């Protein structure tokens, strides 16, 4: 099934099998999900003294490279940071 979706078998950080898909628009600047095959995210990895963007704040993101893209990020929709704060996936 995974190969039929043009993906490849991989493992999550916790060792669970996943079907990883690579998106052709990876790294493209985006204002929301409609601009991307994956998600539109703004990374908040980095120094803790760097202020994290707040919900509702205007922002641009980057389209994710793959279905499973670990790290800490906020999602962008309509050119703004969505509610819910930063998400960290391992």
One Martini backbone bead per residue (centre of mass of N, CA, C, O) as a GRO file, in nm:
protein
   90
    1UNK     BB    1   0.058   0.063  -0.021
    2UNK     BB    2   0.292   0.264   0.006
    3UNK     BB    3   0.413   0.233  -0.283
    4UNK     BB    4   0.146   0.322  -0.427
    5UNK     BB    5   0.204   0.624  -0.290
    6UNK     BB    6   0.520   0.681  -0.320
    7UNK     BB    7   0.655   0.544  -0.079
    8UNK     BB    8   0.819   0.462   0.239
    9UNK     BB    9   0.949   0.269   0.470
   10UNK     BB   10   0.944   0.346   0.823
   11UNK     BB   11   1.038   0.510   1.134
   12UNK     BB   12   0.970   0.630   1.413
   13UNK     BB   13   1.099   0.749   1.706
   14UNK     BB   14   0.931   0.489   1.847
   15UNK     BB   15   0.932   0.243   1.612
   16UNK     BB   16   0.708   0.291   1.419
   17UNK     BB   17   0.549   0.218   1.145
   18UNK     BB   18   0.577   0.404   0.834
   19UNK     BB   19   0.456   0.613   0.573
   20UNK     BB   20   0.668   0.783   0.365
   21UNK     BB   21   0.635   1.110   0.225
   22UNK     BB   22   0.737   1.305  -0.046
   23UNK     BB   23   0.739   1.650  -0.117
   24UNK     BB   24   0.773   1.864  -0.394
   25UNK     BB   25   0.718   2.147  -0.206
   26UNK     BB   26   0.953   2.164  -0.035
   27UNK     BB   27   1.015   2.485   0.119
   28UNK     BB   28   0.781   2.643   0.048
   29UNK     BB   29   0.621   2.921   0.066
   30UNK     BB   30   0.352   2.990   0.309
   31UNK     BB   31  -0.009   3.052   0.429
   32UNK     BB   32  -0.114   2.744   0.389
   33UNK     BB   33  -0.237   2.437   0.313
   34UNK     BB   34  -0.313   2.511   0.008
   35UNK     BB   35   0.011   2.544  -0.064
   36UNK     BB   36   0.027   2.227   0.018
   37UNK     BB   37   0.075   1.886   0.046
   38UNK     BB   38   0.113   1.931   0.330
   39UNK     BB   39   0.232   2.147   0.555
   40UNK     BB   40   0.216   2.464   0.723
   41UNK     BB   41   0.525   2.577   0.870
   42UNK     BB   42   0.687   2.700   1.176
   43UNK     BB   43   0.975   2.697   1.315
   44UNK     BB   44   1.082   2.660   1.686
   45UNK     BB   45   1.351   2.584   1.667
   46UNK     BB   46   1.587   2.662   1.913
   47UNK     BB   47   1.629   2.913   2.093
   48UNK     BB   48   1.457   2.991   2.388
   49UNK     BB   49   1.485   3.314   2.356
   50UNK     BB   50   1.304   3.283   2.123
   51UNK     BB   51   1.020   3.401   2.026
   52UNK     BB   52   0.711   3.283   1.996
   53UNK     BB   53   0.456   3.273   1.810
   54UNK     BB   54   0.134   3.389   1.808
   55UNK     BB   55  -0.178   3.365   1.796
   56UNK     BB   56  -0.265   3.553   1.499
   57UNK     BB   57   0.000   3.596   1.384
   58UNK     BB   58   0.176   3.699   1.137
   59UNK     BB   59   0.278   3.448   0.883
   60UNK     BB   60   0.524   3.241   0.747
   61UNK     BB   61   0.593   2.938   0.582
   62UNK     BB   62   0.671   2.588   0.528
   63UNK     BB   63   0.676   2.322   0.349
   64UNK     BB   64   0.678   2.009   0.395
   65UNK     BB   65   0.873   1.727   0.309
   66UNK     BB   66   0.708   1.526   0.499
   67UNK     BB   67   0.480   1.360   0.669
   68UNK     BB   68   0.721   1.305   0.869
   69UNK     BB   69   0.812   1.601   1.075
   70UNK     BB   70   1.010   1.657   1.304
   71UNK     BB   71   0.954   1.889   1.572
   72UNK     BB   72   0.914   2.236   1.624
   73UNK     BB   73   0.586   2.398   1.577
   74UNK     BB   74   0.378   2.598   1.373
   75UNK     BB   75   0.083   2.668   1.227
   76UNK     BB   76  -0.043   2.782   0.907
   77UNK     BB   77  -0.329   3.008   0.847
   78UNK     BB   78  -0.403   3.274   0.665
   79UNK     BB   79  -0.117   3.405   0.757
   80UNK     BB   80  -0.143   3.254   1.045
   81UNK     BB   81  -0.127   3.160   1.356
   82UNK     BB   82  -0.243   2.906   1.515
   83UNK     BB   83  -0.404   2.768   1.747
   84UNK     BB   84  -0.222   2.595   2.032
   85UNK     BB   85   0.060   2.626   1.959
   86UNK     BB   86   0.321   2.442   2.002
   87UNK     BB   87   0.465   2.159   1.834
   88UNK     BB   88   0.607   1.840   1.936
   89UNK     BB   89   0.791   1.606   1.737
   90UNK     BB   90   0.968   1.280   1.735
   0.00000   0.00000   0.00000
